[in-house]
Amino acid sequence: MSADNSPRNDPGPTVPTTDDPTAVDGAVLLDDLEAWFGRFVCVTFEGDLALLALWVVHTHLIGELRTTPRLQLDSTMPESGKTTVLDHFDRLCYRSTGPISSPPSEALIPRMLERSMRTILLDEVDRTLRPDAPSTPVLLSILNSGYRSGAKRPVLIGAAGGWEAREMSTFAPVALAGNAPNLPDDTRSRTIRVLLMPDLDGTAEDSDWEYIEDDAKALHQRIESFADAVREGVKGLAVDLPTECIGRAKERWRPLKRVAVAAGGRWPDLADELIARDLAEIAAQREAGLRALPPGMVALNDLAVIWSADEPFMPTRRMVSDWSRTTPTIGAMTAPMAND
């Protein structure tokens, strides 16, 4: 059933359970993943660490969840940890492609997915998905269609005597990393955005894989065990969502809420907080007219708010710190996702 014809909300949640005493505690697993990301990256909103944890686990349940939000790892400046997050995703997500920093051909993604489900990690999308790049429209159509199970694209396959077109799947979880990429609204409507910031205070640990690789592998194994234990339970799992969470917003957030409900503990309530913040941010930006402005104009508006007229100069460190504490409406140097 399409999103437009689906009910405005699901009936009350039915939590999957297991009697296996050796099963991984989902709530503890998500707590550990949240803490893991908190060691290595800096976010402007602390709840985004929980979002990273939920998104990683959902990649291991992609076949049962039916939709998958594109995760945008965004920043307003270089060296904010985007590639670091992709490196961690490479080790924690389901069958990652590894970070791809050059534009893939229009046939590459469907051909990879024809063999098996993969988690696709695209780096430097501010460059590889430039609006003026010839390959961008086709790549965006693949990314846009592939957020929902059953999406396909015709791909030419070499055959005896010529070529034949074969329908190949585009359905897969995708993470996009880049400095304020100029993504179109239809892509943003399928996206949940995480805004990263440079480690100004030196609190983030270095991702020295020589020393943390084994710990990452252990986390990955726990994620796999948890996913296997709840796989049948999350399929079609009914979860409560805010009444305003409809259409594309519902398709973005329902798979993550299902993971949270399957895990239990504080995670269902935490997922609700993330959803409420996302919906409020979108509404606030629309009301403020920020979505109609190019990123540069939004940046100037933000500076006008945080920069006192009495100060001729403002240190960059303080500027970034003050900006990161502002409201979601002000703290939108680039226009994030929107509902259709």
N, C-alpha and C positions, 0 to 999 in steps of 0.2 A: 504494500500500500504506500502511495506517495505521501510526502510530508504534508501536502496541501489537503489531503483527504483524511489525514490521521486525526484522532481525537485531540482536543486541546491539552489533555493531560492523561497520564496513565493511571490505572487504579493503584491502590496501595501496594507497597513493595512486598515481594515474596523472596525472602532471603535464602539463597542456597546454603545447604548445610552438609556436613560430612561427619561420619562417625569414626573416621580414621584418626587414631591418636597421634600418628606421625605427620599429619598434614601441617603445612606451613600456616602460621597465624597471619592472615592477610593484613590486619591492622598493624601488627608489629613490622611486617615487611614494608608496608608503605611508610611507616614512621622512619625506618632505617634508610629507605630510598630518599626521603625528604632530607634527612640529616646528611646523607651522602652528598647530594647536590649542594647543600648549604656549606659544605667544606670547601668546595672548589669554585663556585661562581657567586657573583653578587647580583641581586635582583632589586628592582625599585619597590616591589611589593612582595612582602615575605610569603604570602600565600602562593606565589608562583612556584616556589620550591615544591609545594604539594602538587601543583598542577603538573610539573615535570615528572613527579613520581607516578601519578595516575596515568599520564600519557604513555610512559614506558611500559607499564603493565598492560595497558589496553592493546599494545601491539602484539602481545602474546595471545590475545583472545579475539583477534581481528575477524576470524571466520564466524564467530558467534555473535559479534556485536553489530554487524551489518552496515554501520556507518563509522567514519573515522574523521575526526577534525584535523585539518592541516594545522600544524603547530608552527607559528612564526617566531623565530628567535631574532628579536629586533634590537637595535641600539642606535644611538645618535652619533656615535664616534667609534673609531677602531679600538681594538684590544679590550673589548668589553666581555669577552668570554664566550662568544657564539661558537667558534670552532671548538673550544673546550667542551661545551655541552654536546656538540656533535660527536666528539671523540668518546664521551661517556655513553651516548646513545649507541654508538657503534658496538660497544661491549655489552650493553644491557638490553637493547631492544631485540625484537624477534628478527633474526636473519637479516641484519643490516647490510646495506650495500656499501657501507663506508661513505664518508663524506665525498660528494661529487662536486668539484669546483669549476667544471667546464660544462657548457650546455650539452646535455645528452641529445642524441639524435631522436627524432620523433618515434622511431621504431624501437629504441633501446629499452625503454621502460616496459612497454607491452611484452617484448620478447623475454625480458627477465621474469616478468610475472607469469608468463606462459609456463615456465619451468616450475616455479614455486612462489608462494607468497614471500615478499620481501618488505622490509622497512626502508624507505627511500630517504636518504639524507642529502639535501642539496645545499651547498655552501655558496657564499658570495652571490646570492640571487639578486642583489642590487646591480650586479654586472651581467650575470648570465640571463636574467629575465628583464633586461632593459626593454622599455616599450618600443624602441626603434630597432631592436635586434630582429633579424628575419625569422629566427626560429621561435621567438617568444609566443606568438599567437597559438602555434600548434602545441607547444609545451604546456601552455596555460590551459588549453582545452583538455589535455590529458589529465593534468592535476585537478581541474575543476570537475571533470566527470568521475574521477576515480575515488571520490570521497564516499561513494555509495556502492554497496555490493551489487554486482551484476553489470556494472558499467563496462563497455567494450569499445574498441577502436579497430577499424580495418587496417591491417598491415600486409604489405606485399611480401609474399614468400616465393623464393625461387623454386620453380618446378620444371619438369622436363618439357622443353618446348616453349618456355616463357615464364611468366609470373602469374601467381594467383593471389587473390585477396583472402585473408583469413581474419575472422573476428577474434581479437585477443583482449584479455581483461586489462583494465586500467585501475582496478580497485586495489588500493594499498595505503597504509599509513605513510604520511610524508611530513618531514620537518624541513622548514625553509629558514636559512640563516643569512642575514645580510644587514648592512647599515641602511636603515630607512628605505627599503626597496619601494619602488613605485608600483605597487600591485593594484590591479583593477578591482572595482567594487565586487564583482562576482566572485573573485578569488578570496577577497577579504571576508565575504559572507560565509565562507566555508572554513575560516581560520580562527584560531585562538592565539592571541599574541602574548608573548612574554618579553618584557623589556629588561635588557641587561645593562649594567653599568660597569665602568672600570673599577678595579679594586683600589680605590683612593687611599684606603687606610692600611693596606697590606694585610688584610685579615684572611684572604682566601689562600688555601693551600695550593701549591704547585701540583699539577697532575703528573707526577713522576711515575710513569707506568712500570718502570723497573721495580718499583716497590708496592704499587697498589693494584697491579694486574690480577694477582691471585684473589684479592678481596673483591674485585669487580666480577671475576668468574664465579665466586661463591654467591654473590648477590644474584647473578644471572640464573644460577641453578635454583635458587629459592623462588625466583619469579616463575620459572618454568614449572616447578612443583605446585605452586599455588594455582597457576593458570590451569594445569591439568586437573586439579581437584575441583575447581568451580566451573569448568568448561560447560558442562551440560546445564548447570544451574543458571548461568548468566544468559543463556540463549532465550531470547524473548522475555527476559526478566522485567516485570512491571515495576517501575520506580516512580516516586513522586517527583514532579518538576514544578517550578513556579508557573502559574497560569499564563504569565507573559512569555514563557519559554516555548515558543511555537515555531513552525517552519524550519528554517535553517538553524536557528538557535537550538531547537530541540534535537536536530540531527547532529549538531556539534557536541552537545553536552550529555545527551542520554547515554552514549557508550561509557563516558567517564563516570557518570553517576552509577551506572551498573557495576563498574569495578569497585567503586566506593562502598556500595551496599553489600557486594559480595565479601569485601574485606571486613566490614563492620567497624566496631569501636567508634571513634570520633569522626571517621571518614565520611559517612553520609552527610552529617551536618557541615563538615568542612567543604564538601562538594557543593552543597547548597549556597554556602557563603561565596564560593568562587563564581557560581552561576549568577547570583544576585549582583555581585560586583560587575561582572561582564555586562549584564543587561543595563545596569545603572550607568556604566561608562558610555555605552552606546547612546542611551537616551540623552545623557548630558552633552555629549559631543554634537548630537543632532540639534539639540536646543540651542547650543552656542554657535552653531553654524560652522564648526571646525571641519566637518567633512567636506565642505565646499571649497576649502582653502588648500592651496598647495603646501607641502611640508615646510618650505621656507617661511611662508607667512605665519604658519602656526608657531614656528620657532620664535619669530619676532614678537608675536602676541605673548608667548610664555615669558620672554625676556622682559617685556614691558610690565608684567605682573610682579616678577621677583626682583627687579632692579630698581632700587629706590632712586627717585629723582634728585636726592641730596648727595648721591655718591657719583663722582665723575668716573671712578674705576671700580670694578668688582672682580676679585680673584676668581679664576675659573673653578678652583676647587670648591669655593663657597657657592658659586653659581650652580654647579652641578648638585651639590648637597641640598641647597634650598629648593631647586627644581624637583628633586626626587621626592621631597616631602609634600609637594603640592597636591591638589585634588586631581582625580582622574581627568577632569575636563581640562585643567591647565596643563597637566603632564601628558600631553599628546603631541609630541613634536612631529609625529607622523600620524596620519589618519589610520586608526586600527580597523578591525573588521566591522561589518555592519550586517544587519538582517536584510534580506530581500523583502 
